[in-house]
């Protein structure tokens, strides 16, 4: 049982104390938020709007990229400092759904305001500020959204529900990207939204993304009931919440140290998982010679495969446990990444069949995508199983904070490996060695995770009430 050893600590987890029945309508409504959020993740911050912001229209790629990077770094610091306390206060105030709605609406509003970012250097600060603030509120919304997992699932299907949500997010990103491509970026027919004057088509992408996210976020706000108000920590001021947070972290470490160990391990390997998608397109273009249309084509296939992996991983999660799924996924990522690193863009012949570099990336790149989904999904389900009653928001806030705290690892090692390799390889070959940096982060996360107990062997933390 997930209970602490002391008699006074015999409290069930939030998951175990919830409803014994999972309502399909609530699960679908909850997953719809993930589907809608892909418009912000995939369209605004990955493939379309940030590419627009770092174009020559805003003063040059180098300068614009540096400004955007600085703004996102500041956003990351804000999330790291504020996420646990905002999660804690939504837990104690019985306002988890309310703050999910408020933060989601803030993201949608900030996204829509990007329509007013005209393609001129003097609008760069406005654009990066809106995107950075959008990232902050998106992370806050994500804390409450992830915490809601314990409200809509049971101990018997939490892995499947979490995997279904991740899968919906990947698929939603594909659909949103296809619509954006067909209506705005490479329009299939002539309409006012296809106009490139003052980059109207790209600015309208922001309006589309805002509406897409807001509309698909509505179902969860109607279908899932609000969290009951708790007297634990209620009525304390915002700054005093940090004192309570420190006392609770100490209590978690004292009564359930493996919860803390998992937060640390997952922070490391989640940074590696994020790097797979962050640098995947860069490696496809720079090392394997993919053109932009090929990168987008691969991204679509990659998201489909990642969705399939997340859903299948969710089923396995409930059968063999989240730790086994994460370990298997990280091992698969290491094998696939090593194959890309070793084979590179060279041409080979296996059993009389030609093997091109593009074949290497398509096969092993898609395998990377296949294993990323289950690792992400089971990591969320793992932590949800360990959340003390009424404390999911605070715990997922710590989840966000620890992730932000080490988010420099994979990018730094990616850059370091390229820099070290450059003098020893031919021009254009160094980038491939950046993969080694990502593999080191994933391997480190795997090694740190191995001694961490599985959720069914871990005691639920006992936290102070105030």
N, C-alpha and C positions, 0 to 999 in steps of 0.2 A: 504493500500500500504506500501511496505517496503522502505519508504523514510523518511528523517528527517523532523522536523517541520519547521525549518528556510527556507525561500525562497531560500537563496543561497545554501542550502544543498540538493535541490531537485535532487539528483542523484539516478539513479536506482542501484540495486545491480549488481554484475558481472553476476549473473545468469539471471536477468531480461533484461540486456542489450545485452545478447548473441543471438544466432540464435533462432528463434521461432520454428524451426524444429530440431528434434533429428535424426541424421543419424544412421541407424542400423549398418552399417559397422564400423563407428567410435566407437560405443558403444562396439561392439564385439572386436575390436582391443584394446580398452582401457581395457576391462575386461581380455583379454589374458595376460596382464602384471600381473594382480592379480593371474591368474592361474599359470604362470611361477614362480612368487615370492615365491610360496609355497615350492619350492625346497630348498630355503634358510631357510625359517621359520620352516617348518616341518622336513625336512631331516637334514639340517646342524645344526640348533641351538636347536632343541627339542628332536628328537627321535634317531638320529644315530651318527652324528659326535661329538657332545659334550659329548655323552655317551662314545665314543671311547677315547676322550681326558681326561676324568676323570677316566679312567680304571687304573689297577695296572701297566700297561706297562709304564705309565708316572710318576711313583713314588708313587703310592697309591691314592686311591679315595679321601681321606681327603685333602691331600696337593694339588693335581691337581684341585679339586673343589674350593679350596680357591683361587688359582691363577686365575682360570677362572672367578670366581666371582669378584675378584678385577679388572680384565681387563674389564669385562662387565660394572662394576660400573664406571670406568674411561670413557668408551665409552658413557655411559649415561650422564655424566657431559658434555662431548664434544657436544653431541646432544643438550642438554638443552641450552648451551651457544651459539651455532652456528646456529641452525635450523631457528629461525625467520629471521636472517639477510640473510642467504642464500636464503630463500624463497622470501624475499623482493627484493634482487638484481636480482633474476631471473624474478620477475614481472616487475621491472622497465626497465630491459635490453631487454625485449622481448625475453627471452631465456629459458622459462619454459620447452619446449620440449628438447632443447639442454641439459640442466642440468639434466633432467630426463634420457636422453641417457648416458651422461657422468657418472653419479652416478651409473646407472644400470651396465654399462660396468665395473666400478671399483669393484662393488660387485661380478660380474661374474669372474673377474680376480683374486680377492682375494680368492674366493671360489675355483677356479681351482688350485691355488698355494697350497692349503691344501693337494694336492696329495703328496707334498714333506715332509709332517709331518710324519716321520717314528715313529714306536712304541718304542721310547726310551726316557728316562727322559730329555735328552738334547734337544729334539725337542718340549718340552712342551711350552716354551716361544714363539717359532715360531707359534705354533698352536693357542694359545689363542690370540696372537697379530693379526693374520689373521682374526679370528672370530670376535674379538672386532672391528677392522677396518671395516670389512664387515658390522657389525651392524650400525656403524656410517654412512657409505655411503648408506646403505639401508634406514635408516631414512630420509636422505637428499632426496633420490629418492622418498620416500613416500610422502614427503611434496609437491613436484611438481606433483606427480601422483594424490594425493587427490585434489589439486587445479585445476587440469584439468577436474574434474567432472563438473564444471560450464561451460566448453566449449562444452561438448558433451551431455548435458541434457537440459531440459527446466523446468520452474516452475511446469509444469504439470506431469513430469515423473522422476524428480530427485530422489525421493525415490526408485522407481523401478530400476533405473539405478544403484544407489549405492548398493542396495540389490543384484542385479545381479552380480556386481563386487565382493562383499564379498562371495556370493555363489560360484562363479568360483574359488575363492581362496581356499575355503574349499575343493571343489571337486578336484582341481589341486593337493592339498596336498595328498589326498587319492590315486590318480593315481600314483603320484611320489613315494609315500611310497610303494605301491604294486610292482612297477617296481624294486625299490631298494631291496625289500625283495626277489623277485623272481630271480633277476639277481646277486645280490651281497651278501646279508646277509644270506639267506637260498636258494641258487641257485637251480633251478629246473633241470638244466642240467649242465654238466661239460664243462667249457670253461676257458680261461686264467684269466678272471675277477673273477672267483670263488676262485682263489688261496688265501689262508690265509697267505702265506709266507710274512713276513714283513707287514702284514695287507694290502696286495695289494687290496683285495676286498673292504675294507672300504675306502682306499685312492682313489680308482676309483669312489666311490660314490661321492667324491668331484668334479671330472671331469664331471660326469653325471649331477650333480646339477648345475654346472656352465653353461654347454651347454643348459640344460633345461630352465633355467632362461633367458639366453641371446636370445635363439631362440624365445621364446614366448613373449619377450619384444619388438622384432622388429616391429610387426604390428602397435603398437601405434605410433611409431616414423615415420612411413610412412603415416598413415591414418589421424592423427589429425594435423591440421595446427598449426604453431607456434603462440605464443601470440604476438600481435602487440607491438612494442616498445613504451614505455611511457616516457614522459619528467618529470614525477613526481619523484623526487628524483634521476634522472639520473645524472651521472657524479660525484657523491660523492665518497669519499674513503671508504675503508672497515671499518675502525674504526669509521669514521663519520656516518656510517650506524647505529651504536648503538645509537647515539644521535637522529637520525631521528626515530628510533624504539621507544625510550622512549617517544618522542613527540607524536607519533601516538597512543601509548597505552593510554596516557593521554587523547588524543582527542577521542579515542573510548569510554573510560569510561565516558567522559563528554557528548558526543552526543548519545551514544548507550550503556548505562551501562549494559543492560541485555546480551549483547554480552560477556562482561567480566564475568558476573555471570555464563553464560553457560560454559565458558572455565573452571572456577573453579569447577563447579558441575560435568562436564564430566570428569575432571581429576580424581576426587575421584572415581566415579563409574566405569570408564574405568580400574582403577587399580584393582578393584574387579573382573571385567570381565576377565582380564588377569590372575588373580589368580585362577579362576575356571579351566582354562586349565593347568596352571603351576602346581597346586597341585592335580588336579584330578587323574592323574595316580598314584601319590604317595599314596593318600588315598585309591585308589582301591587296591593297592598291600598291603599296611601296615595295613589297617583297615578291608578290606573285603577279604583279602587272594587271590587276583587275581595273577596268574602267569604272566610272561612277555608276553607270547603269548595271554593271555586273555586281558591284558592291551592294546596291539596293536590291537586286535580284537575290543575292545570297542572304541579305538581311531578312527578306521575306521568308525564304526557305528555312533559315536559321530559327526564326521565331516560331514557325510551325513545328519544327522538331523540338524546340525547347518546351513548347506547350504540351506536346505529346509526352515528353520526358517528365514534366511536372505532374501531369495527371497520373501516369503510370507509377511514378515515384510515390504519389499520395496513397495509392492502393497498397503498395509494398510497405509504406510507413506503418499502416495499421496492422499489417501482418507480422513484420519482423522488427519493427521499431525504428524511430527516426535516426538513431545513431548509426545503425547498420546501413541505412540508405545514404546518409551523408558520407560515411567512410567509403562505400562502394563508388559513389559519385566522384569524390575527390580522387580516388585511385584511377577511375576512368578518365578524368580530366588530365591527370599526370601522364597517362599512357598516350592519349591523343595529342597533347601538347608536345611531348617528347618526339613523337613521330613527325610532326610539322617541323620541329627544330632540326632534327637529324636529316630528313629528306630534303627540306628546303624547296627551292624552285627548280631542282635538277630533273632531268629526264632519265628514266630507268626502263628496264625491260624485265618483266616478271613472267616466267613460263611462256615466253614468246609473245607477250602482250606489251605494247608501249604504255608507259606510265609517265604522264606529264606533270609538271609542277602544279598546274591548276587542278589536276585530279587529286593530288595530295591535299590541297587546301579544301576542296569540296568535301572529300570523304572525312578527313580528320577534323576539319572545321565544324562540320555538322555534328560529329561525335562530341566535340566540345559543347555545342549548344544542347545536345541531348542530356548531358550530365549536369549542366548548370541549373536547369529547372528543378530537378529533384533536390539538389543540395540547398537551394534557396527555400523551397517549400518546406522541407523537413526541418530546416533550421528554425523557421517560424513555429512549426508545430511542436518541436522539441521544447522551446521556451514556454509556449502556452501551457504545456503540461505541468510546468514547474511554478506557475503563477499562484501565489497565495490568494485566498479568497478576497476579492475586491481590490487586488493590487496589480492587475494585468497592465493597466495603463502606465503605471510607474515603472514596471519591469521592462515593458517595450520601449519606454523612454530611455532607460539605461542601455537597451539594445541599440537604439539609434546613436546614443552618445559614444559607446565603445566602438561602434563602427566608424564614426567620424574621427575618433581619436587616432586611429591607425590608417586612415584612408590615404596617407602619403606613401605607404609601404610599396605597393605594387607600381605606382607611377615612378617612384624614385629608383627602384631596382630595375625597372624596364629601361629607364634612361641610363643608369649606371652600366648595365650590361652592353648596351649599344656603344657607349663611350669607350669602354674597355676594349671591345671587339674591333672597333673601327681601324686602329693601326695595323691589325693583323689579318684583315680580310680584304677582298676586293671591294671597290666602290659599289654601293648598293646592296652589299651583303650583310652589313652590320645590323640593320634593323631586325633581321631574323633572330639575332641573339637576344633581343629584348624579351623574347618568349621565355628565355631562361629565367629572367627576373620574376615573371609571373608564376612560373613553375615553382620557384623557391618559396614564394609566399604561400601557395597552395600546399606544398609539402610541409611547411612549418605549421600551418593551421591543422593539417592532418595529424602531425606528431603531437601537437598540444592537445588535440581532441581525444586521442587514443586512451589516455588514462582517466578521462572524465566519465563518470558513471552515467548509464542510460537513465532516462526519466523515471522508469518504474523501479529503479534501485536508489533513487535520490529522495531524500526527505524534503518535504515542503517547508520553506523557510517560515520562521515565526518572527513577525515584525512588530515593533512597538506601536502603540496606538497614538501616541503623540509625543 
